[in-house]
Amino acid sequence: MIFLNNASLADEDVNGSSTPLEAVERLAAHEGCHASMDARGESLNEADLVGLTVPASLMRQMTDISIAEFRAESAVRTAGYSGPRHNDDRLAGVVAAMFEVLTDPASADPETFARAAAPICQSYIVDLSIAAAWGEALGPPELSPLFDRGNSSRLYQALQDLPPADVNMDQFNKVLDSLTPLVVGAVLDVGFEWTDGPYGGWGAYRRASDELLDRRVAITSRWYQTQMSD
């Protein structure tokens, strides 16, 4: 079983404040929103995943994290704090992390590959959710060809259509049910898929072609060169 944890994501991905004091206040507001969601029952726990297959569990966890990060950042925005730091390097980092995983000999082991690929997809989903909360593009135009945005655009829009909070756990589960297929699609945009086996078991698979990966590496390399020359 693969369990995801978003405890450090706010500090790592969202801190875009201009001063140390504002950064602390902003982080407190972000984490306070997570605490409120937990108190209202708007979050998963391990008991909610009992009986699910590994792919279903993983995608549901990513959806839970997506909703939580979107709502926490939406609350931060409403409170008047500054937006997140630019995630341009994070988007390019997804490509670098993919290349590292796909060229690592250890990835020949299916479970090792699955555990290495999951955080890459989670990072992309988090960045997409934060961008949706602020109504911003996911990365600069130069990096827009990195991913097919069809599935990701649908998740982006669905997040923006969410109410600020759910009334009860039943409503939260309905939101999870509706958004999980969109998260699965966004993960496909990254280039991975987790599926159940036809005779039991499960697998994690690369769905991005060599041609697509080569194009992503070329685009990212050109972008990095441009940043260094500025």
C-alpha positions in Angstrom: 0.0 0.0 0.0 1.2 3.5 -0.8 0.2 6.3 1.6 0.7 9.9 0.7 1.4 12.7 3.2 0.9 16.4 2.5 2.1 17.6 5.9 5.1 19.5 4.4 3.6 20.6 1.2 2.4 24.0 2.4 5.8 25.0 3.6 7.6 23.7 0.5 5.2 24.7 -2.3 3.1 27.6 -1.1 5.5 29.9 0.6 5.5 33.0 -1.5 5.4 35.7 1.1 7.6 38.7 1.0 8.7 38.9 4.6 9.6 36.3 7.3 6.7 37.5 9.5 4.2 37.3 6.6 5.5 33.9 5.7 4.8 32.6 9.3 1.3 34.2 9.3 0.6 32.9 5.9 1.6 29.4 6.8 -0.5 29.6 10.0 -3.5 30.6 8.0 -2.9 27.7 5.5 -2.5 25.1 8.2 -5.4 26.5 10.2 -7.6 25.8 7.2 -6.4 22.2 7.1 -7.2 21.9 10.8 -10.7 23.3 10.2 -11.3 20.8 7.3 -10.1 17.9 9.5 -12.5 19.1 12.3 -15.4 19.1 9.8 -14.5 15.7 8.5 -13.4 17.0 5.1 -10.3 14.7 4.9 -9.4 11.1 4.5 -7.9 8.8 7.1 -6.5 5.3 6.7 -9.8 3.8 7.7 -11.5 5.4 4.7 -9.1 3.4 2.4 -9.8 0.0 3.8 -11.0 -2.4 1.1 -9.7 -0.2 -1.8 -7.2 -1.5 -4.2 -3.8 0.2 -4.3 -4.6 2.2 -7.5 -8.0 3.3 -6.1 -6.5 4.2 -2.7 -3.7 6.2 -4.3 -5.9 8.2 -6.6 -8.4 8.9 -3.8 -5.5 10.2 -1.6 -4.3 12.5 -4.4 -7.8 13.8 -4.8 -8.1 14.4 -1.1 -4.8 16.4 -1.1 -5.9 18.3 -4.2 -9.1 19.4 -2.5 -7.3 20.3 0.7 -4.6 22.4 -1.0 -7.1 24.2 -3.2 -9.3 25.1 -0.3 -6.4 26.1 2.0 -4.9 28.3 -0.6 -8.3 29.8 -1.4 -8.8 30.7 2.3 -5.3 32.3 2.3 -6.1 34.3 -0.8 -9.4 35.5 0.8 -7.6 36.5 3.9 -5.5 38.9 1.9 -2.1 37.2 1.9 0.2 37.2 -1.0 0.2 34.5 -3.7 2.4 31.5 -3.9 5.9 31.7 -5.2 6.2 31.0 -9.0 6.0 27.3 -9.6 7.8 27.5 -12.9 10.8 25.6 -11.6 8.4 23.1 -9.9 6.8 22.3 -13.3 10.2 21.8 -14.9 11.2 19.8 -11.9 8.4 17.3 -12.7 10.2 16.6 -16.0 13.6 16.2 -14.3 12.1 13.9 -11.7 10.5 11.8 -14.3 13.7 11.5 -16.3 15.6 10.4 -13.1 13.0 7.8 -12.2 12.7 6.4 -15.7 16.5 6.1 -16.1 17.2 4.6 -12.6 18.0 0.9 -12.9 16.2 0.4 -9.6 12.9 1.3 -11.3 13.0 -2.1 -13.0 11.5 -3.3 -9.7 7.7 -2.6 -10.1 7.1 -1.6 -6.5 10.2 0.7 -6.4 9.0 2.3 -9.6 5.5 2.8 -8.2 6.7 4.4 -5.0 9.1 6.7 -7.0 6.4 7.8 -9.5 3.7 8.6 -6.9 5.4 11.8 -5.4 6.0 13.1 -8.9 2.4 12.9 -9.7 1.4 14.3 -6.3 3.7 17.3 -6.8 2.0 18.1 -10.2 -1.5 17.7 -8.7 -0.6 20.0 -5.8 0.8 22.7 -8.1 -2.2 22.5 -10.3 -4.5 22.8 -7.3 -2.7 25.8 -5.9 -2.7 27.5 -9.4 -6.5 26.9 -9.5 -7.0 28.5 -6.1 -5.2 31.7 -7.3 -6.7 31.6 -10.8 -3.2 31.5 -12.3 -1.6 29.5 -15.2 0.4 26.4 -14.3 3.8 27.6 -15.3 4.9 30.1 -18.0 4.0 29.9 -21.7 7.4 28.5 -22.5 6.6 25.4 -20.5 3.0 25.0 -21.6 3.8 22.3 -24.1 5.2 20.0 -21.4 1.9 18.4 -20.7 -1.4 17.7 -22.5 -3.6 20.1 -20.5 -7.0 18.5 -21.5 -7.4 16.4 -18.4 -5.6 18.9 -16.2 -7.8 21.7 -17.4 -10.9 19.8 -16.4 -9.6 19.2 -12.9 -8.6 22.9 -12.7 -12.1 24.0 -13.6 -13.8 21.5 -11.3 -11.7 22.7 -8.3 -12.7 26.3 -9.0 -16.4 25.2 -9.0 -16.1 23.7 -5.5 -18.0 25.3 -2.6 -15.7 26.8 0.1 -16.6 23.9 2.4 -18.7 20.7 2.6 -21.6 20.4 4.9 -20.8 16.9 6.1 -18.8 13.8 5.4 -21.3 12.5 2.9 -21.0 15.6 0.8 -17.3 15.5 1.1 -17.3 11.9 -0.2 -19.5 13.0 -3.1 -16.9 15.6 -4.0 -14.2 13.0 -3.8 -16.1 10.6 -6.0 -16.6 13.3 -8.7 -13.0 14.6 -8.7 -11.1 11.4 -8.5 -11.6 10.5 -12.2 -10.3 14.0 -13.1 -7.2 13.4 -10.9 -6.6 10.1 -12.7 -6.7 12.0 -16.0 -4.3 14.6 -14.7 -1.9 11.9 -13.6 -2.1 10.5 -17.2 -1.1 14.0 -18.4 2.0 13.6 -16.3 2.6 10.2 -18.0 1.8 7.6 -15.4 -1.1 5.3 -14.7 -1.9 2.9 -11.8 -4.3 0.1 -12.7 -5.7 -3.1 -11.2 -4.6 -6.3 -12.7 -7.2 -8.5 -14.6 -6.5 -11.4 -12.2 -5.8 -9.5 -9.0 -2.8 -7.4 -8.1 -2.0 -4.0 -9.5 0.6 -2.2 -11.5 2.1 1.3 -12.1 2.9 2.1 -15.7 4.6 4.7 -17.8 2.2 6.1 -20.4 4.4 8.9 -21.8 6.2 7.8 -25.0 10.0 8.2 -25.6 9.2 10.9 -28.1 7.1 12.9 -25.6 9.8 12.6 -22.9 12.5 13.7 -25.3 10.4 16.8 -26.3 9.8 17.6 -22.6 13.5 17.4 -21.8 14.3 19.7 -24.8 11.7 22.3 -23.8 12.9 22.2 -20.2 16.5 22.6 -21.2 15.8 25.6 -23.4 13.8 27.2 -20.5 16.6 26.6 -18.0 19.1 28.2 -20.5 16.9 31.2 -20.9 16.6 31.7 -17.1 20.3 31.5 -16.7 20.9 34.1 -19.4 18.5 36.6 -17.9 
